[in-house]
Amino acid sequence: MGSINLTNSKGRDSVVATRRVSTALRLRWLDGKSRQAAGVRICRAPLDRDLGALSARFGGDAGPDAMAKLADALVAGDPEVDLERTGAFLHDTVRVFVDPDQKIATAVATWDIVRQPDGSVRERRPHQAQEQNVDTPTPLRWSGKLIKKAEIWNRFVFAAKLQVVHVNGLTYDFLYEMARELELKDSLLRVGAGPKGAQPLIFQRGGTAYHGFLEGRTRGESYCLILHLANLELRAPEKSADKAGEKDAAARSKP
């Protein structure tokens, strides 16, 4: 359970708790014969049996002849299969970075890549780990930017959600009024960090930056305040000038 410093529409702030939203429904996965099934991690192939290693081992230099030699080796035997390691179950794995030679990289530089709606790269910059900004002396501002529920689902991709809960009787009233206000407006409130509430939400140092949207529901004396987190905004790519010119020319050519 975490904590968050939140402001309501009256400008009053309070530190409240957050917890992950989990479903009470328990699922059991069964195979075709109604036997218990579960997900496991399996070693597909060790590094010395992947395509690059086999190409260097049997083919030598790149080219059609090298691929032909590798194909002959695959037909003649099974060099891609290691009977001791291929298909082995993996436990307690750790993610590592490797270089083009499949050696473990000890010094890794991470970059942030900003893309245009059409997928092209707009900016590439060194990644800088930012500090968390949701539980600081500067509370998350009530931005007043409300988006109707029917519209928001087509504008953002939601990656996670947190439930905002009270820690005592005073914060119960604080959050209940907030949830009730949002419910009556049938909208989600955009929440941001920083003095002007324009910065994305970061919950841990070096963590993912999210757009925050607060949703409220009530039932009697109970309330539910959900903070939806989105890390991708849906935007249609702009029409290129060439396509626009072609359409204009086609329109002028019609009688």
C-alpha positions in Angstrom: 0.0 0.0 0.0 1.3 3.4 -1.0 0.4 7.0 -0.2 -0.6 10.0 -2.2 -1.0 13.7 -1.4 -4.2 14.8 -3.0 -6.2 18.1 -3.3 -10.0 18.4 -3.6 -12.0 21.1 -5.5 -12.0 23.4 -2.5 -8.2 23.5 -2.5 -7.8 21.4 0.7 -5.2 18.6 0.6 -4.6 15.5 2.6 -2.3 12.5 2.4 -4.3 9.3 1.7 -3.5 5.7 0.9 -3.5 3.9 -2.4 -3.7 0.2 -3.1 -3.7 -2.0 -6.2 -7.0 -3.0 -7.6 -7.4 -6.8 -7.6 -10.3 -8.9 -8.6 -12.0 -11.2 -6.2 -12.7 -13.7 -8.9 -10.3 -16.7 -8.7 -9.5 -18.4 -12.0 -8.3 -21.9 -12.7 -6.8 -22.8 -16.0 -7.6 -26.2 -17.4 -6.4 -28.1 -20.5 -8.4 -30.1 -22.9 -8.7 -33.0 -20.5 -9.8 -30.7 -17.5 -6.4 -31.0 -15.9 -4.9 -28.2 -13.9 -2.7 -26.0 -16.1 -0.3 -23.2 -15.2 2.1 -20.9 -17.1 5.9 -21.8 -17.0 9.1 -20.4 -18.5 11.0 -22.7 -20.8 14.4 -22.2 -22.3 13.8 -22.0 -26.1 17.5 -22.3 -26.9 20.8 -21.4 -25.3 22.8 -18.5 -26.9 25.3 -20.9 -28.6 22.4 -22.5 -30.5 20.6 -19.4 -31.8 20.6 -18.3 -35.5 23.6 -16.0 -35.2 25.8 -18.6 -33.5 24.9 -21.4 -35.9 25.5 -19.1 -38.9 29.0 -18.3 -37.7 29.6 -22.0 -36.9 28.5 -23.6 -40.1 28.1 -20.8 -42.6 31.1 -18.6 -42.0 30.7 -15.3 -43.9 27.2 -14.0 -44.7 25.7 -14.7 -48.1 23.6 -17.3 -50.0 26.4 -19.9 -49.8 26.6 -19.5 -46.0 22.8 -19.9 -45.6 22.9 -23.0 -47.9 25.6 -24.5 -45.6 23.6 -23.8 -42.6 20.5 -25.3 -44.2 22.4 -28.5 -45.0 23.6 -28.7 -41.4 20.1 -28.4 -40.1 18.9 -31.2 -42.5 21.8 -33.5 -41.6 21.3 -33.1 -37.9 19.8 -31.0 -35.2 22.6 -28.5 -34.2 20.0 -26.1 -32.9 18.9 -28.5 -30.2 20.8 -28.9 -26.9 19.4 -32.0 -25.3 20.5 -30.9 -21.9 19.2 -27.3 -22.0 16.6 -26.9 -24.7 13.1 -27.1 -23.2 14.4 -26.9 -19.6 12.1 -25.2 -17.1 13.4 -21.8 -15.8 13.2 -20.6 -12.3 14.4 -17.4 -10.5 15.4 -15.7 -13.7 17.0 -12.3 -13.9 16.9 -9.9 -16.8 20.3 -8.9 -18.3 21.4 -6.8 -21.3 23.7 -8.3 -23.9 25.8 -6.8 -26.7 25.7 -7.9 -30.4 28.2 -10.6 -29.5 25.8 -12.1 -26.9 28.0 -11.1 -24.1 26.6 -9.6 -20.9 26.8 -5.8 -21.0 28.0 -4.2 -17.8 27.6 -0.6 -18.8 24.3 0.2 -20.5 23.0 3.6 -21.6 19.2 3.9 -21.8 17.4 6.4 -24.1 14.0 7.8 -24.3 12.5 7.7 -27.8 9.5 10.0 -28.5 7.6 9.0 -31.6 5.1 10.8 -33.9 1.5 9.4 -34.3 2.7 7.7 -37.6 5.5 5.9 -35.7 8.4 8.0 -36.9 11.0 9.1 -34.3 10.5 12.7 -33.2 13.1 12.9 -30.5 15.8 10.7 -28.9 17.4 11.7 -25.6 19.3 10.1 -22.8 17.0 8.7 -20.1 17.1 10.5 -16.8 15.7 8.8 -13.7 13.1 11.1 -12.1 12.1 11.1 -8.5 8.6 10.2 -7.4 6.2 13.1 -7.2 2.9 11.8 -5.8 3.7 11.9 -2.1 5.6 15.2 -1.6 4.9 18.4 0.2 3.4 19.7 -3.0 0.1 18.0 -3.4 -1.5 16.8 -6.6 -3.7 19.7 -7.8 -7.4 19.5 -8.6 -7.0 20.6 -12.2 -10.7 21.1 -12.9 -10.1 19.4 -16.3 -13.0 17.0 -16.6 -13.4 14.5 -19.4 -16.7 12.6 -20.0 -16.4 8.9 -19.5 -17.9 8.2 -22.9 -15.0 10.2 -24.5 -11.9 9.3 -22.5 -11.7 5.6 -23.4 -11.1 6.5 -27.0 -8.3 9.0 -26.2 -5.9 7.1 -23.9 -4.6 3.6 -23.3 -4.9 2.7 -19.6 -2.1 0.6 -18.3 -3.0 0.3 -14.6 -5.2 1.7 -11.9 -5.0 2.3 -8.2 -7.8 2.6 -5.6 -7.5 5.7 -3.3 -8.6 4.9 0.2 -9.0 6.8 3.5 -6.7 6.3 6.5 -9.1 7.8 9.2 -12.5 9.3 9.6 -11.5 12.8 8.4 -10.0 11.5 5.1 -13.1 9.3 4.6 -15.3 12.5 4.4 -12.6 14.1 2.2 -12.6 11.3 -0.3 -16.3 10.5 -0.2 -17.2 14.1 -1.2 -14.6 13.9 -4.0 -16.1 10.7 -5.3 -19.6 12.0 -5.1 -18.7 15.2 -7.0 -17.1 13.3 -9.8 -20.0 10.8 -10.0 -22.6 13.6 -10.4 -20.6 15.1 -13.3 -20.2 11.6 -14.9 -16.6 12.6 -15.7 -13.0 11.7 -14.9 -10.7 14.4 -13.5 -7.3 14.8 -15.0 -4.7 14.8 -12.2 -1.1 16.0 -12.5 1.9 16.7 -10.3 4.0 19.8 -9.8 3.0 23.4 -8.8 0.7 23.8 -11.8 -0.5 20.2 -11.9 0.9 19.7 -15.4 3.5 17.1 -14.8 2.9 13.3 -15.2 2.7 11.1 -12.2 5.7 9.1 -11.1 5.2 6.6 -8.2 8.8 5.5 -7.7 12.3 6.8 -8.6 13.0 5.9 -12.3 9.4 4.6 -12.7 7.1 5.0 -15.6 5.4 8.4 -16.1 1.6 8.3 -16.2 -1.3 10.5 -17.0 -3.7 10.3 -14.1 -7.5 10.3 -14.3 -9.6 10.1 -11.1 -13.0 8.4 -11.2 -15.5 8.4 -8.4 -18.5 6.2 -7.5 -20.7 6.0 -4.5 -23.4 3.7 -3.0 -25.0 4.8 0.1 -22.3 5.6 2.6 -19.7 3.7 0.6 -17.5 5.2 -2.1 -15.0 4.0 -4.7 -12.3 6.4 -5.9 -10.1 5.0 -8.7 -7.0 6.6 -10.2 -6.7 5.4 -13.8 -3.1 5.5 -15.2 -2.4 6.0 -18.9 1.0 6.0 -20.6 -0.1 6.3 -24.2 -2.4 8.9 -25.9 -4.3 7.9 -29.0 -3.8 10.4 -31.8 -4.6 10.1 -35.5 -1.5 10.8 -37.8 -1.8 14.0 -39.8 -2.5 13.6 -43.5 0.6 14.1 -45.6 0.8 17.0 -48.0 1.2 14.7 -51.0 -2.0 12.8 -50.2 -3.9 16.1 -49.5 -2.7 17.5 -52.8 -3.7 14.3 -54.7 -7.2 14.5 -53.2 -7.5 18.2 -54.1 -6.3 17.5 -57.7 -8.8 14.6 -58.0 -11.6 16.8 -56.7 -10.8 19.5 -59.3 -10.7 17.0 -62.1 -14.2 15.8 -61.5 -16.8 17.4 -63.8 
